[in-house]
Amino acid sequence: MKIGLFGIGLDTYWDQFEGLEDRLKKYLSTIEKKITTFHPDVINLGIVDNIDKAFDAGDRFRSENVDIIFLYVSTYALSSTVLPVVQKAKVPVIILNASPEAAINYEAFNQMGDRVKMTGEWLAFCSACPVPEIANVFNRTGIKFHQVTGMLEGDEEFWNEVSVWVEAAKVKNIMSYNRMGCLGHYYSGMLDIYTDMTKQYAYFGGHIEMLEVEELASLRKTVPENEVVKRIEHFKEQFDVQADCSLDDLQESSRTSVALDILAEKYKLGSFAYYYKGTGNKENEDTISSIILGNSLLTARGIPVAGEYEIKNVQAMKIMDSFGAGGSFTEYYAMDFKDDIVLMGHDGPGHIAIAEGKTKVRPLKVYHGKVGRGLSVEMSVKNGPVTLLSVAETKDGKLMLLVAEGESVAGPILQIGNTNSRYRFSIGARKFVNNWNLNGPAHHCAVGIGHIADKIGKLGELLEMEVVRVC
């Protein structure tokens, strides 16, 4: 990802007010240094103070393929020298309305005596002045913009907001290059999870690779026995493998796990969704029934996997993981009115990197509603703050982001070999469920650790997606 940065000014001022240009350049340098602590690749084009520089800056940002632009409003400047930069670059723009200090020293200012110097000093604090003009022109020319207002120094709130915009831009960039694998097909009963693949491209970009279960089944045959043995040892390091897990099941899961890694590397996958109904083809059914441990390992290393061919939700999982929050596949299980919590989890893979303690591996004699039997994972999400995210599709065919913040709390869970957690919400379990369902998401969602609704909100702005926050 590349960040574009430029300041604005008026070239007429430089000969009139000695030292003003150099002073504003130093302020811009301060901003550049701070932003590079959030992300190192910053293209700083300096102070744009006339039309020629404006056109050149727009061309440069476009040729550099920047993902986002920070516009530092250093002093009064003409909107005509700002518009060409942003129009040509055609990427989101964040206006930084940053004062050099908390306030002008009025007493010292009024004692300067020289009104030319006084005006120059005033112009150094004049960052707020042209923002209405710029906003007016952006609005009238159809350019969406965002603002961060504060101080260059000693303003944690200001810089925290800038850092969140940078994080959101990183995630937008990750999604735009992400390659999602779709293995198998939709489950014919779950109408809520269907989506238009091209609509996913329209909002997120990236690439979707349609994959056949037969290819994964074929790759399993190529896995040498020594790799199977090594992967079993890796399982024992990463999971708490229960004593009643058979060696045969571990070998099957190991073979599939190695094959999944080969498949992910072949297609450069950053995420994937899968489902296989089965028609009696034993090789395919053996492959899919032994997939959970391997998919859990993939999810833990940044390649989130969603069952039931939940394409919308694996997008949500990838967003959460790209923010560093994890992103585990989940759904409502039940409600506990006694403790005012919602039980949530899912069968299939879990994000073991955000688990409370070590994830258990348990054998299941049947996968409910699906073909086969085999090993599954049992985990709870780490106790503490969590965020839920759903990529939902509205009745008019648009995509939106539905988000809620809550807390993963300790307590009894269902020890049935699935992911399972207890969540408490500030608005209470009843109101949370009602408000979440009111927005009509699919029944799956992604859960990650930490409260990151603000970050998701800014990502939605960059993606031009509606964001609805439940709590």
Secondary structure, DSSP 8 states (H G I E B T S, - for coil): --EEEEEE--THHHHHSTTHHHHHHHHHHHHHHHHHHH-S-EEEEEEE-SHHHHHHHHHHHHHHT-SEEEEEE-S---GGGTHHHHHHH-S-EEEEEEESSSS--HHHHHT---HHHHHHHHHHT-TTTTHHHHHHHHHHTT--EEEEEEESSS-HHHHHHHHHHHHHHHHHHHHHH-EEEEEE---TT-GGG---HHHHHHHH-SEEEEE-HHHHHHHHHT--HHHHHHHHHHHHHHSEE-TT--HHHHHHHHHHHHHHHHHHHHTT-SEEEEE----S-HHHHHHHHT-HHHHHHHHHTT--EESTT-HHHHHHHHHHHHTTSEEEEEEEEEEETTTTEEEEEESS---GGGBSS--EEEEES--TTSS--EEEEEB-B-SEEEEEEEEEE-TTS-EEEEEEEEEEE-S----SSSEEEEEE-TT-HHHHHHHHHHT---SEEEEEES--HHHHHHHHHHHT-EEEE--
